[in-house]
Amino acid sequence: DLTKLKQVIFNSPSFATVNNDLFNGCVLLTGQIIPATVTKIGKRAFNRCESLTEIDLPNGLLSMGAEAFANCTSLTTVGLPDGIKTYDKFFVGCTNLIAIKVNESNKLKTLFHN
């Protein structure tokens, strides 16, 4: 039962993809959990990870699926890497999100949606 998962340690130096829905509903998951080797985060991969408070996404990250971090209600701060160029409701339902850090060199065209 992954809903009781509190921490993930990635030991593989070649771990590159967080699959769709992998940690969906892991309400106790906390802390910095995404290794620098990750280049893709799937749809709803961290949906409803309600204990996440801050995420610095790896610089090598190139794509994130829709609602990758949706409904992470404790999430307050996110750092977006330069590789993310389109926004697909990554943080919808993150009711406590107060800061999204984006470098000046980021090519992201639009961050907000209707």
N, C-alpha and C positions, 0 to 999 in steps of 0.2 A: 504494500500500500504506500505509494509515493506521497500521499497527502501528509504524512508524518515526517518527511524528509526535511532536515534542517540545514545541511551543508553538503556541497558537492566538491570533490577534489578531482581535478582532471590530471591524470598522470601521463597521458600520452602526449608526446611532443608534436604529434601530427593531427591532433583533434581539430577539425576545421568547420564542422557543421553541427549546429544545435537543431535537431529535427523538429518538424511541426509538432506542437502539443507535448513536447518532451517533459516539461515541468509544469504543465497546465494543472492548476489546482493545488500546487504544493504551497499551501498557505503558511507554512512555518519556515520556508526557505529564506535565509538572510545572507547578507554580506556580499562581498565581491566574488562572483562565481564564474565569470567568463574569461577564459585564458586568452592570451595575446594571439594564439594561433587560429582563433575562430574568424572565418571570413564570411559566414552566412548564419543567420538566425531565422528559423522557420516561422510560419504562421502560428500565432498563439503559443509560442514556445514557453513563455513565462506568464501567460494569462493567469490571473487570480493568485499570483505569488504575493499575497497580502502583507508579508513581513519584510519585503525588500524596501529599503529606505533610500539607497543611493546606488547608482550604477555608472561606472566609467566603461564605456564600450571600447573594445580594442581598436587601435589605429588601423589594423589590417581589415577590419570589418567592411565588406563591400555591399551587402544586402541584408535587409530584414523583411520578413513577411508581415502581412497585415496583422495588426493587433498583437504584435510580438510581446509587448509588455502591458497589454490591456488589463484594466481592473486591478492593478497593483496599488491598492489604496493607501499604502504607507509610503510610497515612492515620492520623494521630495526633490531629488536632484539627479539629473542625467547629463552625461558628457557624450556628445555625438561626434564620431570620428569624421575625418574629411571624406572618406569613401562613400558615405551615404548621400545620394543625390536626389532621391525622391522620398516623399513622406506618405505612408499608408496607414494612418490611424494607429501608429505604434503605441501611443500612450492614452488612448481613449479610456475613460473611466478612472484615470489616475487622479482622483479628486484632491490630493494633497500636493501635486506636483507644482513647485514654485520656481524651479530654475532648470533651464536646458542650456548647457554650455556648448557653444559652437565656435570653432576657430574661424578667423577671418578668411582663411584659405578654403573653407568648405564651399562646395559647389551647390549646396542645397538651395533649390529655387523657392519652395514654399514649405513652411512648417505647419501651419494651421489649416484646418479643414472646417467645412460647415457641418 
